[in-house]
């Protein structure tokens, strides 16, 4: 057995009545990539937050390099060589890359000297680890894949020998994820130890040396990756056999419920983000929209759902026009039978400071069942939330808990339950399984197929090509704001990838 970079013994942590970690033992070998997997709410992020000093364990011991240590803050963790890249990046958006890297780690009384020292060190780190990024770029202007590199550079700049990454590919395209894995392998080759928290089992199989499985706050197994399988890991995570392939019958498309004609959308800078896009979606079919993030999918969904103004074009919902002048009311579209699961659950889908039961009916609070005269019927709201919690297996099952205290996957279930349970005619879904574990993915996919089979029209946007191919009856590919091709679900990943890269349809078909 190789030397342990980290060893946790008997770690337990509770938040009120919720036991997030229960007597956990974990050993991570030095110079390896160690995966930690588990369902949403299994306690993975809590355990790593204890190691990084965000939380204090109620009991248990932490060893680094064989020596017992006390970690009472993230500063303690950094001093002991631990760095962490969080699922939601901790960057100052209007700072440059260089300013973000040195923030809190300035090494000279004069900032100019500190920046000069950091610039040369940053160049070395970029060169050694393939982490190229413009040090003078403003962070908010960088694509998400480069923002993640900035987070890794921050950790390495502070001397991290142990790097924790929490769901690092949840917001990355397949190409960006592949590049990240090359970086992680290079870090390992340089003697660094990497802990990878993810729900994506194929990534675990591709990049890790060892993998530990958590379920309901406990560590249930550790395996050498080469000696296990996706099927075994899924069963260990969920406690039952999991269907990894989507089962669906033949689609039976009916009348057109959503029609988009010659839609053009410009952003606040006047840049065209959607250019002359046209498509129809019929009752009883799922139309998937594939594309690398940032090619107009977000703006397209925002415009269809009344959030964003269109430059020109038309949208009709069940035969009636949608106002595209910027005066459209998303609440009116909800009443007309359109439901929307937004790509960004934190900023658009939820109010994190609200209780779960409040978010469970947000946007539909004007409905009779939620009201008592002029006031909201709190009892009815909570009863409705309890039903959704049970049906969608939302954990912990507490309608009074602040939504910020749920894991990302359970927050996603709250949004999905709210929208799907309204029984809409048209369901617009952006990134339905982002940050969601394998058991919940199976459940969400089944619900979307059930919606299709019940005669609903579903528009699906996802950066996961496997998801697009498994669920869609027709696949549209977007590049640079235009639809550059249409394919059936039998299309290969390579064929779709060429279209996503801007290769025209005739070339991609050759």
C-alpha positions, 0 to 999 in steps of 0.5 A, spaced: 500 500 500 502 506 497 503 512 503 497 515 504 496 523 503 490 523 507 487 519 512 480 520 515 478 516 521 471 516 524 469 522 521 461 524 523 458 531 522 450 533 523 446 539 521 441 539 527 437 532 526 440 531 519 446 526 519 451 528 513 457 524 515 457 517 519 463 515 522 467 515 515 474 512 514 477 514 508 484 513 505 487 517 499 494 514 496 499 519 495 500 521 487 493 518 485 487 520 483 481 518 488 474 519 486 468 520 491 461 518 488 454 518 491 447 520 490 446 527 491 445 528 499 450 522 500 455 527 504 460 527 499 461 535 499 460 535 507 466 530 508 471 534 503 468 541 506 471 538 513 477 536 510 478 543 507 476 547 514 469 550 512 466 545 517 468 542 523 467 535 524 463 533 530 468 527 531 473 524 528 481 525 526 484 527 520 491 525 518 496 528 512 502 525 510 501 520 516 501 526 521 494 528 525 492 535 524 487 540 526 484 544 520 479 549 523 479 554 517 480 554 509 487 558 511 489 552 515 488 547 510 491 551 505 497 552 509 497 544 510 497 543 502 490 542 501 486 546 495 479 546 493 476 547 486 468 548 488 462 546 484 460 554 484 467 558 482 469 562 488 472 568 483 471 575 483 468 576 476 470 583 475 478 582 477 483 579 472 486 572 472 492 575 475 488 579 481 484 573 482 490 568 483 494 572 488 487 575 492 489 573 499 496 571 498 499 577 496 507 576 498 509 583 498 507 590 501 506 593 495 501 590 490 505 592 484 511 588 486 506 582 488 503 582 481 510 582 478 512 576 482 505 572 481 506 573 474 512 569 473 510 564 477 503 563 474 507 563 467 511 557 470 505 553 472 501 554 466 507 552 462 508 546 467 501 543 467 498 546 461 493 551 464 494 556 459 490 562 460 491 570 459 493 573 466 490 580 464 483 577 462 477 579 466 474 573 469 467 574 467 469 575 460 472 568 460 468 561 458 467 557 464 472 552 462 477 557 463 474 560 469 475 553 472 483 553 470 483 560 474 481 556 480 486 550 479 491 555 478 489 559 485 490 552 488 497 551 485 499 558 486 498 557 494 502 551 494 497 545 494 499 538 493 492 535 495 487 538 490 480 537 491 475 538 485 467 538 487 463 536 480 468 539 476 465 537 469 458 539 471 459 546 467 464 543 462 463 541 454 465 534 453 472 537 449 473 542 456 472 535 460 477 532 456 482 537 457 481 537 464 482 530 465 489 531 461 491 536 466 489 532 472 493 526 469 499 531 469 498 533 476 498 526 478 505 525 474 508 531 478 506 527 484 500 531 486 494 528 489 487 529 486 480 528 490 475 528 484 467 528 487 463 527 481 456 523 479 459 521 472 461 514 473 464 514 466 469 519 468 470 515 474 472 509 470 476 514 465 481 518 470 481 515 477 486 510 480 481 508 486 474 510 487 470 510 494 462 510 494 458 514 499 451 512 501 446 516 506 452 519 509 456 513 510 462 510 506 460 503 503 465 501 499 472 503 496 475 499 489 481 500 485 478 503 479 480 497 474 477 492 478 470 495 478 465 497 473 460 502 472 454 497 473 457 495 480 458 503 482 451 505 480 448 499 485 453 501 490 451 508 490 443 507 490 443 500 493 439 497 488 440 496 480 440 502 476 437 502 469 443 506 465 440 506 458 433 510 457 428 505 455 422 508 450 418 506 445 416 509 438 414 516 438 407 518 436 408 525 434 401 529 433 399 536 432 405 542 432 404 545 439 410 550 439 413 553 432 419 558 432 420 561 425 426 566 423 427 568 430 433 572 431 436 575 438 441 580 440 444 581 447 445 587 450 451 589 446 448 588 440 451 581 438 447 576 434 446 570 439 440 567 435 440 568 427 434 566 423 432 560 427 426 556 425 423 549 428 417 546 430 415 541 436 409 536 436 405 533 441 408 527 443 416 528 441 422 530 444 426 535 440 433 535 443 438 541 441 445 540 442 451 544 441 457 547 445 455 552 451 455 559 448 452 558 441 445 561 442 442 555 446 441 559 452 438 566 449 433 561 444 430 558 451 430 565 454 426 568 448 421 562 447 419 563 455 418 570 455 425 572 459 428 575 453 426 580 447 427 578 440 430 582 434 425 579 429 421 572 428 415 569 431 413 564 436 407 560 437 404 556 443 399 551 441 397 556 435 397 562 439 402 568 438 407 569 443 409 576 444 417 577 443 417 585 444 420 584 451 413 585 454 411 578 454 410 575 461 412 568 463 407 568 468 402 568 462 405 563 458 405 558 464 397 559 464 397 558 457 401 551 458 408 552 457 413 550 463 420 552 463 426 548 467 432 553 466 439 552 465 441 556 471 437 553 477 441 558 482 440 565 478 433 563 475 430 557 477 430 558 485 430 563 490 435 560 495 433 564 501 426 561 501 424 555 504 423 548 500 415 549 500 416 556 497 420 554 491 416 548 490 410 553 487 414 559 485 411 562 479 404 558 480 403 562 487 397 565 484 393 558 483 387 557 487 390 551 490 395 555 494 391 561 496 386 563 502 382 569 499 388 574 498 393 571 502 397 564 501 395 558 504 401 556 508 398 549 510 396 547 502 403 550 500 407 545 505 402 539 504 403 540 496 411 540 497 411 534 501 407 530 496 412 533 491 418 531 496 415 524 496 414 523 489 421 526 487 425 523 492 428 530 494 432 529 500 432 531 506 425 530 506 423 537 509 419 542 506 421 547 511 429 547 510 432 553 506 433 551 499 440 553 499 441 547 504 439 542 499 445 539 495 445 541 487 441 535 485 436 536 490 435 543 488 434 541 481 429 536 483 425 541 486 425 545 480 423 539 476 417 537 480 414 544 480 414 545 473 412 537 471 407 537 476 403 543 473 402 538 467 404 543 461 403 542 454 410 544 452 416 543 457 422 547 455 428 544 459 435 546 460 440 541 462 436 537 466 441 533 469 446 538 471 450 536 477 445 530 478 447 523 481 446 516 477 439 514 480 436 521 480 438 521 472 434 515 471 428 518 475 428 524 471 429 521 464 423 516 465 419 523 467 421 526 461 419 520 457 412 519 460 411 527 458 412 525 451 408 519 451 402 523 455 402 527 448 406 533 451 411 537 446 418 537 450 424 541 448 431 539 451 437 543 451 443 539 454 451 539 453 451 531 455 451 528 448 449 521 451 443 525 454 441 528 447 441 522 443 438 517 448 432 522 450 431 525 443 426 523 437 429 529 433 436 532 434 437 540 432 445 542 432 446 549 434 453 553 432 454 560 432 447 562 433 444 558 427 441 551 426 446 547 422 443 540 422 438 536 424 439 528 425 435 522 428 437 519 435 441 514 431 446 519 429 453 518 432 457 522 437 462 524 432 457 526 427 454 531 432 461 533 434 462 535 427 456 539 427 457 542 433 464 544 431 461 548 425 462 543 420 456 544 415 451 539 414 454 536 407 461 535 410 459 532 416 454 527 412 460 525 408 
